[in-house]
Amino acid sequence: MAVTVNYEYPIVVAVPPGVAPTALQVHDSVIAAVIATANGDTDAVITHNFGLTGPGVGSQLNAGQPEVLLIPLLPVAIVASWIVSARAANTITVTKLGVGGTSDAAVQLRVHIKRPHSIGR
């Protein structure tokens, strides 16, 4: 099995699980729900399509963008110890560090990816 990512915002299709937003559909945030149905399911790649610059000095990725908020929805998400393991121009990767007893068919984690506001952008 693999980790399932259900896109909740922006709503691209009306029927879950939704699909990753395109660069034209995304604004300043993407919200996705993460489901890990097996203990061995460890990585989820979530597409935000912000088109961030980087890597390198002065780049958006080097400045810590995008902002990522991990919201545990079940106790198993705390045991799983989810972290942001990679950031790229159009994706982030969240990784589950704990493996034993960390599977659940319900949504474990909500991931809110935000691009900081800039009036000049």
ABEGO torsion letter per residue (X at the ends): XBBBBBBAOBBABABOAEBBBBAAABBABBBBBBBBABAABABBBBBAGAGBBOBEBGBAAAAGOBBBBBBBABAAAAAAGBBBABBBAABBBBBBABABGABBABBABBBBBBBBBBAAX
